[in-house]
Amino acid sequence: MTEKELGDEFNDEVEYVKEAAAANDEELLLRMKKRILNSYTWHKDVIIPFSEELKISPEELEEILMKRLDMSSLEALQPRFESSKFRCTKERIHADLSLCWLCDVINILNVDEADKITNKITYEVLKEDKSYEDALKDGKKELLEYLKR
């Protein structure tokens, strides 16, 4: 098959739809933001989880993000989201185990001990794909055993 025949076959199989020109800069910016938000990684990592968390449709979340974020913030959000998973999960575990009470109020656990516990559970959730509920349940048991020593 010649290169031209290959190209013709490819063009027959792949439909390319050219978008109409943007009427103005605002419409172009909106179109560019939608392209970012509609990428697979964005939907899987950001749009779907946050829309479920907020109990709104993915489309509603997209509208909010397009309205409130500029292009550079949109482009940087997905990597920032990835890098914040550990910290956010760790803070959630810290709260769910009531470690603020045990460390700051009652003072029966120090910050290093609390960090060791939350880091272990966070690792199980994010790296070993253990369910949050199971990891938290096991973490509560380990915390109680540690406090009884």
C-alpha positions as CSV (number, residue, x, y, z in Angstrom):
1,M,0.0,0.0,0.0
2,T,1.4,3.4,-0.9
3,E,1.7,6.3,1.5
4,K,-1.1,8.1,-0.3
5,E,-3.4,5.1,0.0
6,L,-2.6,4.8,3.7
7,G,-3.4,8.4,4.2
8,D,-6.7,8.2,2.3
9,E,-7.6,5.1,4.3
10,F,-6.8,6.8,7.6
11,N,-8.8,9.9,6.6
12,D,-11.8,7.6,5.8
13,E,-11.6,6.0,9.2
14,V,-11.0,9.1,11.3
15,E,-13.6,11.8,11.1
16,Y,-12.2,15.2,11.7
17,V,-14.7,17.9,12.5
18,K,-13.3,21.3,12.4
19,E,-14.9,23.7,14.9
20,A,-16.3,27.0,13.8
21,A,-14.2,30.0,14.5
22,A,-14.8,31.6,17.9
23,A,-16.9,34.7,17.7
24,N,-14.7,36.5,20.2
25,D,-11.8,36.0,22.7
26,E,-14.2,35.1,25.5
27,E,-15.8,32.3,23.5
28,L,-12.3,31.0,22.5
29,L,-11.2,31.0,26.1
30,L,-14.3,29.1,27.2
31,R,-13.7,26.5,24.4
32,M,-10.1,26.1,25.5
33,K,-11.1,25.6,29.2
34,K,-13.7,23.0,28.1
35,R,-11.0,21.1,26.2
36,I,-8.9,20.9,29.4
37,L,-11.8,19.8,31.6
38,N,-13.0,17.2,29.1
39,S,-9.7,15.4,28.9
40,Y,-9.9,11.8,30.2
41,T,-7.4,12.4,33.1
42,W,-9.2,15.4,34.3
43,H,-12.6,13.6,34.3
44,K,-11.2,10.5,36.0
45,D,-9.1,12.3,38.6
46,V,-10.8,15.6,39.3
47,I,-14.3,16.1,37.9
48,I,-15.9,12.7,38.8
49,P,-14.6,12.5,42.4
50,F,-15.3,16.1,43.2
51,S,-18.8,16.2,41.7
52,E,-19.6,13.1,43.7
53,E,-18.2,14.6,46.8
54,L,-20.3,17.8,46.2
55,K,-23.3,15.8,45.1
56,I,-23.6,17.7,41.9
57,S,-23.4,16.7,38.2
58,P,-20.0,16.7,36.5
59,E,-21.4,19.4,34.2
60,E,-22.2,21.6,37.1
61,L,-18.7,21.3,38.5
62,E,-17.2,22.0,35.1
63,E,-19.3,25.2,34.9
64,I,-18.1,26.3,38.4
65,L,-14.4,25.6,37.5
66,M,-14.7,27.4,34.2
67,K,-16.3,30.4,35.8
68,R,-13.9,30.6,38.8
69,L,-10.5,29.6,37.4
70,D,-8.3,31.1,34.7
71,M,-6.4,29.0,32.1
72,S,-3.2,28.6,34.1
73,S,-5.1,27.6,37.2
74,L,-7.0,25.0,35.3
75,E,-3.9,23.6,33.7
76,A,-2.1,23.4,37.1
77,L,-5.0,21.9,39.0
78,Q,-4.7,18.3,38.0
79,P,-1.1,17.9,39.1
80,R,-1.8,19.8,42.3
81,F,-4.7,17.5,42.9
82,E,-2.4,14.5,42.5
83,S,0.2,15.9,44.9
84,S,-2.4,16.8,47.5
85,K,-4.0,13.4,47.8
86,F,-1.6,12.2,50.5
87,R,-1.9,15.3,52.6
88,C,-5.7,15.5,52.3
89,T,-6.2,11.8,53.1
90,K,-3.8,12.1,56.0
91,E,-5.8,15.1,57.4
92,R,-9.0,13.2,57.0
93,I,-7.6,10.2,58.9
94,H,-6.3,12.5,61.6
95,A,-9.8,13.9,62.1
96,D,-11.6,10.6,61.9
97,L,-9.3,9.1,64.5
98,S,-9.8,12.1,66.8
99,L,-6.1,12.5,67.0
100,C,-6.4,16.3,67.6
101,W,-8.1,15.4,70.9
102,L,-5.6,12.7,71.8
103,C,-2.6,14.9,70.9
104,D,-3.6,18.5,71.6
105,V,-6.2,18.2,74.3
106,I,-5.6,15.1,76.3
107,N,-1.9,14.9,75.5
108,I,-1.7,11.1,75.6
109,L,-0.1,10.9,72.2
110,N,2.6,13.1,70.7
111,V,2.7,14.5,67.2
112,D,5.3,12.0,66.0
113,E,3.3,9.1,67.2
114,A,0.2,10.5,65.5
115,D,2.1,11.1,62.3
116,K,3.4,7.5,62.3
117,I,-0.2,6.2,62.6
118,T,-1.7,8.5,60.0
119,N,1.1,7.8,57.5
120,K,0.7,4.1,57.8
121,I,-3.1,4.2,57.2
122,T,-2.7,6.8,54.4
123,Y,-0.1,4.5,52.7
124,E,-2.5,1.6,52.9
125,V,-5.3,3.6,51.3
126,L,-3.4,5.3,48.5
127,K,-0.6,2.7,47.7
128,E,-2.1,-0.6,48.7
129,D,-5.7,0.2,47.5
130,K,-7.2,-0.7,50.8
131,S,-10.7,0.8,51.3
132,Y,-10.7,3.9,53.5
133,E,-13.3,2.3,55.8
134,D,-11.2,-0.9,56.3
135,A,-8.0,1.0,56.8
136,L,-9.6,3.4,59.3
137,K,-11.2,0.5,61.2
138,D,-7.8,-1.3,61.4
139,G,-6.2,2.0,62.3
140,K,-8.6,2.5,65.2
141,K,-7.7,-1.0,66.5
142,E,-4.0,-0.3,66.3
143,L,-4.4,3.1,67.9
144,L,-6.2,1.5,70.9
145,E,-3.6,-1.2,71.2
146,Y,-0.9,1.4,71.1
147,L,-2.6,3.5,73.8
148,K,-3.0,0.5,76.1
149,R,0.7,-0.3,76.1
